[in-house]
Amino acid sequence: MLLDPGLDLTLRPMKYPTFYEMYKDGIKNTWTVDEVDFSTDLIDLREKLSPSEQHLIKRLVAFFATGDSIVANNLVLNLYKHINSPEGRMYLSRQLYEEALHVQFYLTLLDTYLPNEKDREEAFAAIENIPSIKAKAEFCFKWIDSINKIDTLETKDHRRQFLLNLICFATCIEGLFFFAAFAYVYFLRSKGLLHGLASGTNWVFRDESCHMNFAFEVINTVKSEEPDLFDEDMKKSIYKMIDEAVECEMVFANDVLQLGVAGLSTQDMRQYLQYVANQRLVALGLSPVYQASNPFGFMELQDVQELTNFFERRVAAYQKGVTGEVSFNEEF
């Protein structure tokens, strides 16, 4: 089974071909930071953003400065060693590359947006000196650290702990914290601002959506192989975790919007977070708990498959071709 201890190295016959297809899809979505043009953003930062929008951006890039590094550490320390599928580990290797690419994108973003060295240092130390970002980091570390000392998933309890880590990773960190950050970016884009940031975010948005899909595929595979792991205590833990994540992100929203941003309220952000949280619960096969619809029309237009922004100079939807056929029923 997928979470059995050990290190399966057998790719023929392929046991989990869906993971391999996801790996190939990741290869097709290759992009580079050099493709992102920040030139018009600099004009926006100097001449068009209001003080409250300037504050929003500073907080946002401070979160970006460390967010994907936390994700990458969890991939290496906790996920790779426990998913006992060579094709699954191929996808995780690709995901680790993408997380490094996101870190490079955010590094370039900070160097571009914050020319003052002191401002950059403060942004990179955000989890230490900005309470709203520190709270999000502590939430992440609580779940990441929970399985640090588990080398093999020998017991049902170990496997439940691993699944809670993976569920937090997919639904709360990538699926809620980052999607909230994307909403701020696309809100500014809807006002005609920071098209370079939005262009790069298109790529990150698509990557993160694929990462979530892989995590949910792993969770659903384990659920089919070991349904007894998903008992009532597990479900209660998931609901509690997601509710904590919504409240944690609202602390950040209150900070980001404290100066008042025209057209964006904390009430709307709470509604959006609850709407997204419902989607994550449904993806886990659980009932939604919030009475919330999507308040942001600009997010409804955000199609994960074709992220073409006609206000930008580039189309961010091409794929690099991968040729050849793969058969899954051959043996060595």
N, C-alpha and C positions, 0 to 999 in steps of 0.2 A: 504493500500500500504506500501511498505517497509520503506519509510521515513516518514510515518504518525507519528505525535507526540503520545507518550504513551509508554506503556511497555507491549506488548503482551507476555503472558506466556503460550499460548496454543500450545502444541506439538502434539496434536491429534485433528482433522486431521492435518497432517503436510503440511504447506503451501509452504515451500521452501525446499524440500527434498534434492536438490543438495548441499545446505550448510551443511546438516547433513552428506552426503557422504564425503564431503571434511573434515569435522571434523574427521570422522572415518579413512580416509586416513592419516591424521596427526598423529593419535594415532599409526598407523602401522609403521610410520617412526621414532619411538622413538630411541634416541641415547643418550650417555652420554659423557661428556668431558674426563672421565677416559679412554675411548677407544683410545684416540689420543696419539700417541707415539712421543714425541719430541726429543728423544735421538740422532738421526742422525742429527737433525737440529742444535744442539749445535756444532757438529763438522763442519758443513757447515759454521756456523756463525764465528767460530774461524779461519778456514783454507781455505775456498773455495770462499767466497763472495768477490768481488772486492769492493773498497771504494764506487763506485757509486751504487752498489747493496746494500751495507750496508745502504747508505742514503735512498734508495728506501724503504727498510724494516722499517727503523725507522719512516718514514713518514706514511707508511701504518699502522703500529700497533698503531700510534698516532691517526689516523682516526678511527680505529676499537675501540679504547678505549672509545669513546663516541657515535659512530654512532648508535648502536642498543639501547642505552638508550634513544636517541631522538625518535626513532621509538616507543619504549614501552610507552613513555609519551603520544605520539599522540594517541595510541590505547586506553589508559585509559581515557584521557581527552576529546577526540573529536569523536572517532569512535564508541565506545561501546554504548554510550548513545543514539545515533541517528539511529542505524540500528535496526529497530523494528521487529525483528525476533528472537525467542528463539533459533532456530537452528543456525542462523547466529551468535548470541552471544556465542553459544557453540564453534564455530570455533574460534572466537576472543579470547576466554579464552584459548584455546589451543595455539593460536599464541602468546599470551602474555607469556605463559610458554616457548615457543621456543625462544622468544626474550631474556628472562632471561637466558636461556641456552647459547645463543650466547654471552651474556655479560660475563658469567662465562668462556666460551672458550677464549674470548679475554683477560680476566683478567689473566687466566693461561698462555696465550701466552706472555703477557707483563712481567709477573713474570719470565718466562723462558728466554725470549730473552733479557730482560733488567735487569740484576742482580743489577745494580747500582740504589740505591733508588732515587737519584736525577733525573736520566734519566726517571724513572717511573713516578715521580711527574710531570715532564715536559710533558710527553705523555698524562697523564690524564688531564692536563690543556691546551691541544692542541688548543681548540676552543678560548682560550684567548691569546696564545702566538705564534701560527703558522698561519700567514695570510691566507694561502691557505685553511686550515681546518676551520678557522673562517668564511671565505666566504661561505663555504658549509653549516655550521651551521646556518648562518644568512639567507641563502636561505630557509632552512628547517623551521626555526622559523617564517619567514614571512608568510608562508602558514598555519602553525600550529596555530599561534596566531590569524589568521584571523577569526576563529570561536570560539575562547575561550569563548566569552561572549554570545554565542547563546545557550540557554538551550533547546529550542525546535524549530524544523524546521517548523515554522508557515506559512511562506510565500515562494513563488517561489524563491525569491532572496536568502533566507536562504538556500534553498535546492541546489541552484546553488553554493553557497559558500561552502557548505558541499562537494559537488561533486568535486569541484576544489581541496579541501584539499585531498580527497581520491585519485583523479587522480595524484596529485603531489606525494603523498605517494607511489602509486604503480609504476608510470612511471619514476619519477625522483629520489626519495630517494632510494627505494629498487631496482627499475628497471634500474637505470642508475649509481648512485653513487656506489652502492655495486657491480654491475656487472663490473664496471671499476676496482674496487679493486680486484675482483676475477681474472680479466684478468692479473693483475700484478703477482698474486700468481701462476697462471697456466703457465705464461711465465717462471717464475723461475723453476717450476717443469719440464718444457720442456727442461731445461738445466741440469736436474738432481739434482736440489737443493731444500732443505726444504720440504721433503716429508711429514713430520709431519704436517706442516702448510697446505699443500695441502689436506691431508687426512681429517683434521677437516673442511676445507673449502668445501670439497665435501658435507658434511652434511648440512652446512649452505647454500650452493648453492641450494640444493634441497628444504630446508625449504623456502628460499626466493622465489623460483620459485612458490611454492604452495601458499605463501602469495599473490603474484601478481595475480595468477589465481583466488583466492577468491575475491580480490578487483575488478578484471575485471568482475567477475560474478555478484557482487553487482551492478557495474556500468551498465552492460547490462540489469539487471533486472529492475533497475530504468528507464533506457532508454525505455524499453518496456512498463512500467507502466505510465510513464510521459514523452513522447517524446518531449513535448514542452519545457522541461528544456534545451535541447541541441540545443539552438538557435545559430545564427551566432556569437553573442558576446561571447558565451561560447566557441565555436570552436576557435575563435581568441585568447582567453585567454589561451587555451590549447597549441596552437602553440607557443605563446610567452613564456609561462612557460617552455616548453621543450627546446626551443632555449636558454633561460637563463641558464637552468640546464647544457646543453652541454658546454656553455662558462664557467660556474662556475667550472665544472669538468676539463676543460682545464687549468685553473689556477693551479689546483692541479697537473695536469700532467706536466706542465712546472716546477713546484717545484720538484716533484718526480724525474724527468729525467734531472735536471739541470746539473748534473755532467757527463751526457752521459752514457747511458747503452747500451752496445753492443747488437744489434739485436732488439732494441726497440726504436722507435722514437716518438716524439710528433705528427708528421704527421700521423703515424699509429694509435696513440691513438685517434686523432680527427676523423679519418675515422671509427674506431671501434665505437666510441660514436655515430656518426651519423647513422651508421648501426643499432645499438641497438635502438636509438631514433625512427628510421623508424618502427622497429618492434613494439614498444609501440604504435605508432600512428595507425598502422594497427589494433592492438588489440582493440583500441578505436573506430574502424570503420571510421577512418580518413585517408586521403591520405598521403603517405610519402612525405617528402619535400627535403630530401637530396639525392644526387647522390653518394651513398656509398655502397660498398660491404664489407664483413668481411675480414680484412687483416690478421687475426690471425687463422691459421690452427689449432693451439692447442685448440682454443675455439670451433671450429667446432666439435671436438671430444668429447666435454663435454656433455654427454647425461644425462639429468635430471633424467631419470627413472633408469638407471643402471650405477652408478658412480664407476665402478671397475677400479682401477688403478693398473696395473700389475707390476708396479715398487715398490708398497707398500707391506707391510707384511700382511695387512688385506684387506678383501673385504668390501667396504663401501656400500653395496647394499642390506643387508638383511632387513627383516621386522619382527617385532614381531606380531605374529598372533592374530587376533581378531575374535572370533567365535560368532555365533548366527545370527538370521535373524530379519529384521525390516520390518514391514508393515506400509505403509503410508496412508492407507484408513480406519483405525479404528478410532472410537470415544469412548470417555469415557461414 
